[in-house]
Amino acid sequence: MNNQLLNRLLPIFLLGLFIGTFSQSKATDKKKVFVMKIQQEIDPRTNRYSELALEEAKNIEADIVILELDTYGGAVNDADDIRTRLLEFDKPVWVFINKDAASAGALISIACDSIYMAPGASIGAATVVVPTGQAAPDKYQSYMRSIMRSTAEARGRDPHIAEAMVDQEIEIDGITEKGKVLTFSTSEAIEHNFCEAEVSSIEDILKRNGIEDYELIEFELSPAEKIIRFFLNPFISGILILIIIGGIYFELQTPGVGFPLAAAVVAAILYFVPYYLNGLAANWEIIMFIVGVLLLLVEVLVIPGFGLAGISGIVMMVGALILMMLNNDVFDFSFVKASEITKAVAAVLSGMLAAILLMFFGGVKLTRTKFFRRIALVTEQKSSEGYTSNFNEKSYVGKKGVSYTVLRPSGKILIDDELKDAFTRGEYIDKGKEVVVIAESGTSLKVKEVV
């Protein structure tokens, strides 16, 4: 009886096992198609986006990466970084040119394994230009020609055609004539092996390649990255500069409170980190800002008056804050648009101006707020109530002595055969000069030179 039951159940068990194995195999065969989109100017932000996207594609073990591209170009150095990542990626990368792949966009497209173009799309016109629209010097053109040529060779495309997209002096029979930079329409790109097919969507691309069972995964920036991009806004940068400068000022006015300094530190982090992660703030620019702060502190705390150190510190701080917002190559602004420079200068100067206005008009009001009274000691110890700041056992006012050190404006004097800390009203008194005490403050004596 048991054998008969076993004989009946065994086929059912084997069938179930086969169906389960087949289903698992089908699920495994499902292709992971990873989609990333570049539909803006090629710049440090786009560069970082591509880096994060390809890292994510690698992490999820995507089978195919499709780049949907629509750009008029941008920074060559950032495009070169993206090109290198695409060439080194170990899975197929297909590009869907959804209208335009000009200049740096053409370079990125040629770096992909396969190129697909929408109806009416174009690829080419990769001449390097400066922000005014004029062609850049030949050293930039030469570099662009070389990377276009090597990229085309790496992907099995005609390198001579790739160079003609940069150099108007190149003439190719039946394709382009001298004096014109080469740009292909969709049909022309297909004819000359710079496009696999004309398509209308990513789904069309997958269908043409016989991929029917797939999972489409579109890359999205993480919340943290979206926050970082938010702080790249010049208006937000101006507010952060206001908080940095205002926080340092109020901390110096009310030492020991801590809150203004903490606000300044947080604002500095929110200012520097986004620009650094996106490749805009270079290490030397951050060092330049720190040196500027140190020079300013030396001027305020060590050197009397306000001179070269203070002015140099302010210039370095302002310069560093502006440079961090620009995609410059050290002090080469050839490819930085005038509008971007204007925005950066306006953001920094408006932030500093707002901070100055806050110092003059908001400082007194701030100390009278309930919030400030909670975090700072604002009570006064008045002399009428018996408090005094004089730590000397006897009064020295009116007594004469000799400057034991140079007073600039502080130093030491010898009075009644005792060394005392002293300071002037701001003037410089050389060593060995006769002085008279005009006031007392704590353990120090306020003096002037006897003329």
C-alpha positions as CSV (number, residue, x, y, z in Angstrom):
1,M,0.0,0.0,0.0
2,N,2.8,2.4,0.9
3,N,4.7,1.5,-2.3
4,Q,1.6,2.3,-4.4
5,L,1.2,5.7,-2.6
6,L,4.9,6.4,-3.1
7,N,4.7,5.6,-6.8
8,R,1.7,7.9,-7.2
9,L,3.4,10.8,-5.4
10,L,6.8,10.6,-6.9
11,P,5.8,11.8,-10.4
12,I,3.9,14.7,-8.8
13,F,7.0,15.6,-6.7
14,L,9.3,15.5,-9.7
15,L,6.9,17.6,-11.7
16,G,6.8,20.2,-9.0
17,L,10.5,20.2,-8.7
18,F,10.9,20.7,-12.5
19,I,8.4,23.6,-12.5
20,G,10.1,25.3,-9.5
21,T,13.5,25.0,-11.2
22,F,12.2,26.3,-14.5
23,S,10.5,29.3,-12.8
24,Q,13.7,30.1,-10.9
25,S,15.7,29.8,-14.2
26,K,13.2,32.2,-15.9
27,A,13.5,34.7,-13.0
28,T,17.3,34.5,-13.3
29,D,17.1,35.1,-17.1
30,K,15.3,38.4,-16.4
31,K,17.6,41.2,-17.5
32,K,18.4,44.1,-15.3
33,V,18.3,47.2,-17.5
34,F,19.8,50.3,-15.7
35,V,18.8,53.7,-17.0
36,M,20.7,56.9,-16.3
37,K,19.8,60.3,-17.8
38,I,22.0,63.3,-18.7
39,Q,19.8,66.1,-20.0
40,Q,21.8,69.2,-19.1
41,E,25.2,70.8,-19.6
42,I,28.3,68.6,-18.9
43,D,29.9,70.0,-15.8
44,P,31.1,68.8,-12.4
45,R,27.6,68.0,-11.3
46,T,27.0,65.8,-14.3
47,N,30.4,64.2,-13.8
48,R,29.5,63.2,-10.2
49,Y,26.0,62.0,-11.3
50,S,27.6,59.6,-13.8
51,E,30.0,58.4,-11.2
52,L,27.3,57.6,-8.7
53,A,25.0,56.1,-11.4
54,L,27.7,53.7,-12.7
55,E,28.6,52.7,-9.1
56,E,25.0,51.9,-8.5
57,A,24.7,49.9,-11.7
58,K,27.7,47.8,-10.6
59,N,26.3,47.3,-7.1
60,I,23.0,45.9,-8.4
61,E,24.8,43.9,-11.0
62,A,22.9,45.4,-13.9
63,D,23.2,43.5,-17.2
64,I,22.8,46.5,-19.4
65,V,23.2,50.3,-18.9
66,I,21.3,52.7,-21.1
67,L,22.3,56.4,-21.0
68,E,19.6,58.7,-22.2
69,L,21.4,61.8,-23.5
70,D,20.3,65.2,-24.6
71,T,23.0,67.9,-24.2
72,Y,24.7,70.6,-26.2
73,G,28.0,69.8,-24.5
74,G,30.0,71.5,-21.7
75,A,33.3,71.1,-19.9
76,V,35.8,68.9,-21.8
77,N,37.6,67.7,-18.6
78,D,34.3,66.5,-17.1
79,A,33.3,64.8,-20.4
80,D,36.7,63.1,-20.4
81,D,36.0,61.7,-16.9
82,I,32.6,60.3,-18.0
83,R,34.1,58.9,-21.2
84,T,36.8,57.0,-19.2
85,R,34.2,55.5,-16.9
86,L,32.1,54.3,-19.8
87,L,35.1,52.7,-21.6
88,E,36.1,50.9,-18.4
89,F,32.6,49.7,-17.4
90,D,32.5,45.9,-17.7
91,K,28.9,45.6,-18.9
92,P,27.3,46.8,-22.2
93,V,26.6,50.6,-22.2
94,W,24.1,51.8,-24.8
95,V,23.3,55.5,-25.4
96,F,19.9,56.8,-26.5
97,I,20.5,60.2,-28.1
98,N,17.1,61.8,-27.4
99,K,17.6,64.9,-29.8
100,D,21.2,66.3,-29.2
101,A,24.7,65.0,-28.5
102,A,26.8,68.0,-29.4
103,S,30.4,68.7,-28.5
104,A,31.2,66.9,-25.2
105,G,28.0,65.0,-25.7
106,A,29.4,63.5,-28.9
107,L,32.5,62.3,-27.1
108,I,30.4,60.6,-24.4
109,S,28.2,59.0,-27.0
110,I,31.1,57.5,-29.0
111,A,32.5,56.0,-25.7
112,C,29.3,53.8,-25.5
113,D,29.2,50.3,-26.9
114,S,26.1,51.1,-29.0
115,I,24.5,54.3,-30.2
116,Y,20.8,54.7,-30.8
117,M,19.2,58.0,-32.0
118,A,15.7,59.4,-31.9
119,P,14.1,60.8,-35.1
120,G,15.5,64.3,-35.8
121,A,18.5,63.8,-33.4
122,S,22.1,64.8,-34.2
123,I,25.6,64.0,-33.1
124,G,28.8,66.0,-33.7
125,A,30.0,69.6,-33.6
126,A,32.7,68.8,-31.0
127,T,34.9,71.8,-31.6
128,V,36.0,73.2,-28.2
129,V,34.7,76.7,-27.7
130,V,35.2,79.4,-25.1
131,P,32.1,81.0,-23.4
132,T,32.0,83.7,-26.0
133,G,31.3,81.0,-28.7
134,Q,34.6,81.4,-30.4
135,A,36.9,78.4,-31.0
136,A,39.4,77.7,-28.2
137,P,43.2,77.8,-28.8
138,D,44.6,74.9,-30.8
139,K,46.1,73.1,-27.8
140,Y,42.5,72.4,-26.6
141,Q,41.4,71.4,-30.1
142,S,44.4,69.0,-30.4
143,Y,43.5,67.4,-27.1
144,M,39.8,67.0,-28.1
145,R,40.8,65.5,-31.5
146,S,43.1,62.9,-29.8
147,I,40.5,61.7,-27.3
148,M,37.8,61.6,-30.0
149,R,40.1,59.6,-32.2
150,S,41.2,57.1,-29.5
151,T,37.6,56.7,-28.3
152,A,36.3,55.9,-31.8
153,E,39.1,53.4,-32.3
154,A,38.3,51.7,-29.0
155,R,34.6,51.2,-30.1
156,G,35.4,50.2,-33.7
157,R,34.2,53.4,-35.3
158,D,36.0,55.5,-37.9
159,P,38.5,57.7,-36.0
160,H,38.9,60.1,-39.0
161,I,35.2,60.9,-38.9
162,A,35.4,61.4,-35.1
163,E,38.3,63.9,-35.7
164,A,36.2,65.7,-38.4
165,M,33.6,66.4,-35.7
166,V,36.3,68.6,-34.0
167,D,38.4,70.0,-36.8
168,Q,36.8,71.9,-39.7
169,E,40.0,71.6,-41.7
170,I,39.5,67.9,-42.1
171,E,37.9,66.9,-45.4
172,I,36.4,63.4,-46.1
173,D,35.1,62.6,-49.6
174,G,31.4,62.2,-49.6
175,I,31.0,63.0,-45.9
176,T,32.2,66.5,-45.1
177,E,34.0,69.3,-46.9
178,K,36.8,71.6,-45.6
179,G,35.6,74.5,-43.6
180,K,32.7,72.8,-41.9
181,V,32.6,70.9,-38.6
182,L,31.0,67.5,-39.1
183,T,27.5,66.9,-37.6
184,F,25.5,63.8,-38.4
185,S,21.7,63.5,-38.5
186,T,20.2,60.1,-37.4
187,S,20.2,58.7,-41.0
188,E,23.8,59.9,-41.7
189,A,25.0,58.5,-38.4
190,I,23.5,55.1,-39.3
191,E,25.0,55.2,-42.8
192,H,28.5,55.8,-41.4
193,N,28.4,53.4,-38.4
194,F,28.0,56.1,-35.7
195,C,24.5,54.8,-34.9
196,E,22.9,51.3,-34.7
197,A,19.3,52.4,-35.4
198,E,16.7,55.0,-35.2
199,V,14.4,54.5,-32.2
200,S,11.7,56.4,-30.4
201,S,12.2,55.0,-26.9
202,I,14.3,52.8,-24.6
203,E,11.7,50.1,-25.0
204,D,12.4,50.2,-28.8
205,I,16.1,49.6,-28.1
206,L,15.4,46.6,-26.0
207,K,12.9,45.2,-28.5
208,R,15.4,45.5,-31.3
209,N,17.9,43.5,-29.3
210,G,15.4,40.8,-28.5
211,I,15.2,41.6,-24.9
212,E,11.6,41.0,-23.8
213,D,11.8,39.8,-20.1
214,Y,13.6,42.7,-18.3
215,E,13.4,44.9,-15.2
216,L,13.8,48.6,-15.9
217,I,15.7,50.4,-13.1
218,E,16.0,54.2,-13.4
219,F,18.7,55.8,-11.3
220,E,17.7,58.4,-8.7
221,L,20.0,60.5,-6.6
222,S,19.8,59.7,-2.9
223,P,18.2,62.2,-0.5
224,A,21.7,63.1,0.7
225,E,22.8,63.9,-2.8
226,K,19.7,65.9,-3.5
227,I,20.5,68.0,-0.4
228,I,24.0,68.5,-1.6
229,R,22.7,69.8,-4.9
230,F,20.3,72.1,-3.1
231,F,23.3,73.8,-1.3
232,L,25.0,74.4,-4.7
233,N,22.5,77.1,-5.4
234,P,24.2,80.6,-5.4
235,F,21.4,82.1,-3.4
236,I,21.8,79.4,-0.7
237,S,25.6,79.9,-0.8
238,G,25.1,83.6,-0.1
239,I,23.0,82.8,3.0
240,L,25.7,80.4,4.2
241,I,28.4,83.0,3.8
242,L,26.2,85.4,5.9
243,I,26.0,82.8,8.7
244,I,29.7,82.0,8.6
245,I,30.8,85.6,8.9
246,G,28.0,86.6,11.3
247,G,28.6,83.6,13.5
248,I,32.3,84.4,13.8
249,Y,31.6,88.0,14.6
250,F,29.0,87.4,17.3
251,E,31.3,84.7,18.9
252,L,34.1,87.2,19.1
253,Q,31.7,89.8,20.6
254,T,30.3,87.3,23.2
255,P,33.1,84.7,23.8
256,G,32.1,81.5,25.5
257,V,28.6,81.4,24.2
258,G,29.4,78.8,21.6
259,F,26.2,78.9,19.6
260,P,27.3,81.6,17.0
261,L,30.5,79.7,16.4
262,A,28.7,76.4,16.1
263,A,26.3,78.0,13.5
264,A,29.4,79.3,11.6
265,V,31.1,75.9,11.6
266,V,27.9,74.1,10.4
267,A,27.4,76.7,7.6
268,A,31.0,76.3,6.5
269,I,30.6,72.6,6.2
270,L,27.4,73.0,4.2
271,Y,29.2,75.5,2.0
272,F,32.5,73.6,1.4
273,V,31.4,70.0,1.2
274,P,28.9,70.2,-1.7
275,Y,31.3,72.1,-3.8
276,Y,34.2,69.8,-2.9
277,L,32.2,66.6,-3.7
278,N,31.1,68.0,-7.0
279,G,34.7,68.8,-8.0
280,L,34.3,72.6,-7.9
281,A,36.2,73.3,-4.7
282,A,39.9,72.2,-5.2
283,N,42.1,71.5,-2.2
284,W,44.2,74.6,-2.8
285,E,41.1,76.8,-2.7
286,I,40.1,75.4,0.7
287,I,43.6,76.0,1.9
288,M,43.5,79.5,0.6
289,F,40.4,80.2,2.6
290,I,41.9,78.8,5.8
291,V,45.1,80.8,5.4
292,G,42.9,83.9,4.9
293,V,41.0,83.2,8.1
294,L,44.3,82.7,10.0
295,L,45.7,86.0,8.6
296,L,42.6,87.8,9.7
297,L,42.8,86.3,13.2
298,V,46.5,87.3,13.5
299,E,45.6,90.9,12.5
300,V,42.8,91.1,15.0
301,L,44.4,89.3,18.0
302,V,48.2,89.8,17.6
303,I,49.1,92.8,15.3
304,P,47.8,96.2,16.4
305,G,45.8,98.2,14.0
306,F,44.6,96.9,10.6
307,G,47.2,96.4,7.9
308,L,48.6,94.1,5.3
309,A,47.8,90.8,7.1
310,G,44.1,91.8,7.6
311,I,43.6,93.0,4.0
312,S,45.4,90.0,2.6
313,G,43.2,87.7,4.8
314,I,40.0,89.3,3.6
315,V,41.1,89.1,-0.1
316,M,42.1,85.5,0.2
317,M,38.8,84.5,1.9
318,V,36.6,86.3,-0.6
319,G,38.7,85.0,-3.5
320,A,38.5,81.4,-2.3
321,L,34.7,81.6,-1.7
322,I,34.3,82.8,-5.3
323,L,36.7,80.3,-6.9
324,M,35.0,77.4,-5.2
325,M,31.8,78.2,-7.0
326,L,33.5,78.2,-10.5
327,N,34.6,75.3,-12.7
328,N,38.0,77.0,-13.3
329,D,41.4,75.3,-13.8
330,V,43.5,77.1,-11.1
331,F,43.4,80.7,-12.5
332,D,42.4,79.7,-16.1
333,F,38.8,80.9,-16.7
334,S,38.8,80.2,-20.4
335,F,35.8,77.9,-20.2
336,V,33.9,79.6,-17.4
337,K,30.9,81.6,-18.6
338,A,30.8,85.3,-17.6
339,S,27.3,84.7,-16.2
340,E,28.7,82.1,-13.8
341,I,31.4,84.4,-12.6
342,T,28.8,87.2,-12.1
343,K,26.6,84.8,-10.1
344,A,29.5,83.7,-7.9
345,V,30.7,87.2,-7.2
346,A,27.2,88.4,-6.5
347,A,26.5,85.5,-4.1
348,V,29.7,86.1,-2.1
349,L,29.5,89.9,-1.9
350,S,25.8,89.9,-1.1
351,G,26.4,87.4,1.7
352,M,29.2,89.5,3.1
353,L,27.2,92.7,2.8
354,A,24.3,91.2,4.6
355,A,26.7,90.0,7.3
356,I,28.1,93.5,7.7
357,L,24.6,95.0,8.0
358,L,23.6,92.3,10.5
359,M,26.7,93.2,12.6
360,F,25.8,96.9,12.7
361,F,22.1,96.9,12.9
362,G,21.3,93.5,14.3
363,G,24.0,93.0,17.0
364,V,22.4,95.1,19.7
365,K,18.9,93.8,19.0
366,L,20.2,90.2,19.2
367,T,21.6,90.7,22.7
368,R,18.2,91.9,23.9
369,T,16.2,88.8,22.6
370,K,14.9,86.2,25.0
371,F,16.9,83.5,23.1
372,F,20.2,85.3,23.6
373,R,19.5,85.8,27.3
374,R,19.0,82.1,27.7
375,I,22.4,81.2,26.2
376,A,24.6,84.1,27.4
377,L,25.2,85.9,30.6
378,V,24.0,89.4,30.2
379,T,23.8,90.7,33.7
380,E,26.1,93.7,34.6
381,Q,28.3,94.1,37.6
382,K,28.0,97.9,38.2
383,S,30.5,99.9,40.3
384,S,27.5,101.5,42.1
385,E,26.7,98.1,43.5
386,G,30.2,97.5,44.9
387,Y,31.7,95.7,41.9
388,T,35.2,96.8,40.7
389,S,37.6,95.6,38.0
390,N,40.6,96.9,39.8
391,F,42.8,94.0,41.2
392,N,45.5,96.3,42.6
393,E,45.8,96.9,46.4
394,K,46.3,100.6,45.8
395,S,45.5,103.0,43.1
396,Y,48.2,103.9,40.5
397,V,46.3,106.6,38.7
398,G,48.4,109.7,38.3
399,K,51.7,107.9,39.2
400,K,54.6,108.0,36.8
401,G,56.8,105.2,35.6
402,V,59.0,104.1,32.8
403,S,58.1,101.8,29.8
404,Y,60.0,98.6,30.5
405,T,59.1,97.2,27.1
406,V,57.8,98.7,23.9
407,L,54.1,99.4,24.2
408,R,52.3,98.7,20.9
409,P,49.8,99.3,22.4
410,S,50.3,96.8,25.3
411,G,53.4,95.8,27.2
412,K,55.0,96.3,30.6
413,I,56.0,99.4,32.7
414,L,58.2,99.8,35.7
415,I,56.5,101.7,38.5
416,D,57.4,101.9,42.1
417,D,60.1,99.3,41.4
418,E,57.3,96.9,40.2
419,L,56.6,95.5,36.8
420,K,53.0,96.1,35.7
421,D,51.0,95.2,32.6
422,A,50.1,98.3,30.8
423,F,48.5,99.5,27.6
424,T,48.1,102.8,25.8
425,R,45.1,104.5,24.1
426,G,46.4,103.1,20.8
427,E,49.6,105.0,20.3
428,Y,53.1,103.5,20.1
429,I,55.5,104.1,23.0
430,D,59.1,103.1,22.8
431,K,61.1,101.4,25.5
432,G,62.5,103.6,28.3
433,K,60.0,106.5,27.9
434,E,58.4,108.2,30.9
435,V,54.7,107.4,31.2
436,V,51.8,108.3,33.5
437,V,48.9,106.2,34.6
438,I,45.6,107.6,33.5
439,A,43.3,104.7,34.4
440,E,43.1,101.2,35.7
441,S,41.4,98.1,34.2
442,G,41.7,94.8,36.0
443,T,45.3,94.0,36.4
444,S,46.4,96.4,33.7
445,L,47.2,100.1,33.8
446,K,46.2,102.5,31.1
447,V,49.1,104.9,30.4
448,K,50.2,107.8,28.2
449,E,53.6,109.1,27.4
450,V,54.8,112.2,29.4
451,V,55.7,114.8,26.9
